[in-house]
């Protein structure tokens, strides 16, 4: 994936579909508009997010924007039931046919004629089917020029390494595994991606909120050991006059394999704050200590 496909900072849309707490239509619209005003041009979504709500809201907010001025990624691997709503209406199907139907439905919800990046979504327990089915279908779409960039999005680095070795992905969306708290992706996955020219999109950079002042880690209550480590990181950053949140959002982008960092925001104010943190000057001495 060429670096022009996405911007350095992108907006993840799961919060706009009510992840953790509801978000009004008007607020979701305002978040995307604020992101656009601040120069964000990459937006990641998925059918799973609110049973299509994130895609519909993103598409509505981008309507009228010059299509070649922004990039959108969405995902395949979950189909929505006819009566789907909330976060309970999706079921796994990693077959090639399901991937094609999923992508077609996503385009309808987004109101777009194409997406820029198509990802197989969380094939944790379905590797073989996803490789032969969903990923194979995306390969054919790429060969036909329907989709420019394809890959896999998940948080299990060992399976991403298998995809890197056994398939030909353009990119990976790695969620929560290359952060100032959890750096497990740097042992094998990131060097492998750098070697093979696989671009990495870093998601979950606040590890579900624990690095942004919350108490949630990997979508569950953070264990005491995690909270203690976060306190240590915050103290280290404070010695260098830097908010931990700024280090968290900037850290992944320092790796040469990482092309974009995703943040999920539920208000325009959060969007503006994340952009400010991403652009904040951080002392080299802090990076030396953290790395």
N, C-alpha and C positions, 0 to 999 in steps of 0.2 A: 504494500500500500504506500503510495507516495505521500509525503508529508503534507501536500496541498489538499488532500482529501478532507482533513479535519484541522480544526484550530487547536492551539496548545491547550486551551481550556474549553471543555465542553459541558453541556448541561444534561444530566441524567434525569429522566422524567418520572421515575417511580414515585417520588413524593407528590408530584402533580396529580397522581391517581389515587391519593389518599393513603400512602404507606404510613403507618403509625397513627395518623389522624386525618380527618377529612379536609379537603381543600376545595373552596368554591370555584366555579367556572371562571368568575371574574379574576380571582387571585391567580389561577393557573395562567390565564391569558397575560396578566400583568408580569408574571415571572419571565415568561418567554420574551415579552416586549422589552423588559429591562435587560435581559441577557443580550438581546440584539443591539440595544443602545450602547452597551458596554463592549461590543465587538465580538461577542461569542457567536460563532457560526456553525458549530457542530452540536447536534442534538441526538441523544441516544434514547431509544424507547423499546417497547416489546408488547406483544399482545397480552402477555401475562399481567402486566401492570394495570390493575383495576379492570381486568377483563375487557381490554380495548379502550378504556377511558383515557389512558395516557396518550395513545395514538390519536384519538379523536381530538383531544384538547391541543396537542402539539400541532396537528394539521390545521386546526382552526386558527391558531395563533400565527402560523407561518403563511396563511393564505394571503396572497397579494405580494409576498416577498419575491424578489428575483430568484428563480429556481437555481440558477448556477451560482448564486452567492452563498449558499449554505449546504451543509452535508447532514444527512440523516442516516442513522443506523437503526435497524430493527432486527428481530430475532425469529427463528423458527424452532419447532420442537414441542410447542404446546398449541393445541387447538382449543378454541372456545366452544362451549356448549351453546345451543341456540338461546337458552335463557340465562346466559352467563351474566353475572354482575358481581361487583366487589372483587375480592381476591380469591374466590372459590370456584370460578367458572371455567378453569382451564384444566386440560388433561394432557399427559405426555403422549406424543406420537411422533417418532423420529423417522418415519418412512419418507421416501422421496415424494410420494404423492401428497402426503400431508404437508410437507415443506412447501410445495408449490401452492397448495390451497391456502396455507397460512400467509404466505407472502402476498398473494392476490388480495386476501381479505385486509391485510395491513395497508396495502396501497389504497383500498377503498376508504378505510377509516382515516388515513392520513390525507386523502384527497390529492395524492401525488401520482405521477406517472412512473416514478422509479424511486428506489432508495439507493444510497451511495455505498452502504456497507450492509451485508446480510450475514448474520451470525447464528450458528447453532447454539441454542440456549440450554445450558446446564444439563448436558447428556451424562450426568454422573454415573448412573447405573445402566446406561444404554449405549455404551461405547460402540460396540460392533454394529448395532442397527443405525446409530447416528452416522458412523463413518460411511457405511455403504448406502444408506438411505438419504437422510437430510443433507449431509455434506456432499454426497454425490450429486444430488439435485442442484445444489448451489454451484458446484463445479460446472455443470452443463449450462446453467444460466450465465455464468461468467464467460464460458467459451463462446456463447451466443451474443455476448455484449449486453445482456439484459441487466446484469449487476456488475459493477466494476470491481468490487472488493468483497471477499468472503473470508469467514473465519469462524471462531468459536468463542463463546463467552461463558466463563465459569470461574469458580474459585478453587478448583482442585488442580494444583500445578502438575501433579504426576500424569494426569490424563491429558493436559495440554501438551506436555512433552511427548506423549504418544502421538497426538495429532501432528505435532511438528515433524516427527520422524516418519510417520506412516501416510501422511496426506500432504497436500501442498497449499496450506492456508496462507492468505496474505497478511492476516492480522489475528490477534487475540485480544479479547477484553478480559483482563485479569482483575477479579474483584477481591479486594481486601488482602491480597497476598504480597503486595509490595508497598508497604507503608512504613512510617517510622516505628510502628509497633510490631508489625508482622512482616518480616523481610524474607519469608520462606521462598519467594519466587527467585531471589537472586542467586541461590545455590546452583540451580541447574537450568531453570526455565529461561531466565533472561539471557544468560550467555548463549543458550541454544538459539533463541530468537535473533540475537545479534548476529550469530554465525550464519543463520539461514535467511536473513533479511525479512523476518516476520515482525511487522510493526506491533507494538504493544500499546493498548489503551488501558490506562490504570483507573479502575473504578474502586469504590469503597474506600477512598483514601482516609476517611475518618473512622474506619472500622465500625460502621453502624452507629457512630455517634460518640463513642467513648473518647475519641481524640478531639472532640469539639465541645467538651464540657458535659456530655451525657454519661449514662451508666449502662449503655447497651453495647455489646460486643458480639459480632456475628449474629445479629438479630435476636439476641437473648440477653438476659441480665449478665453483666460482666462479672467474672469471678474476682475474688479478692486479689489474687496475684496479678491479674490484668490491671486492676485499678491502682495497685501499688506501682506497677511499672509505668503507667501513665503519669502518676504523680512525680516519679523520678524524671521522666522526659520533660514534664512541664517545668520542673525546677531547673533542669539543664538549660532549657530555652530561656527561662527568665534571667539566668546569669548573663546571657548574651543580649538581653533586652528585646527578646523576640517572643511573640505569642506562639504557643505550641500549635495552634491552628494554622499559622502561616507555614511553619515547618512541615506540617502534615500535608498541606495541599501542594507545596512545592517539591517535597522530597522525591516523589516518583519521577518527576520530569527531569531529574538530574541524570538518570540512566540513559545511555545512548539508544537503547532499544525502545524507549517509551516515546511515543509521538504525541499523545494527548492524555490529559488528566480530566476525569469526569467528576463533577460535583452535583449533588442532588439538593435542590432548594425548594422550599414551599412558600416563600414570600419574596417579593422584589427586594426587600432589604437584605435578606440572606444572600441573594444573588450578588448584590452590590458588594457585600462584605467579603464574599469568597473571591471576587475579582480583585478587591483591594489586597487581600491576603496573598493572592497569587502573584501580585506585582510588587509586594513589599521587599525592600532590600534586606537580605539576611547576611549577617557577618560570616565570612569564610571560616572563622574560628569555630562557629557553631557547627557548620557542616563537618569540619574536621573531627569534632568531638562525637557527633552523631554517627558518622560513617566509620 
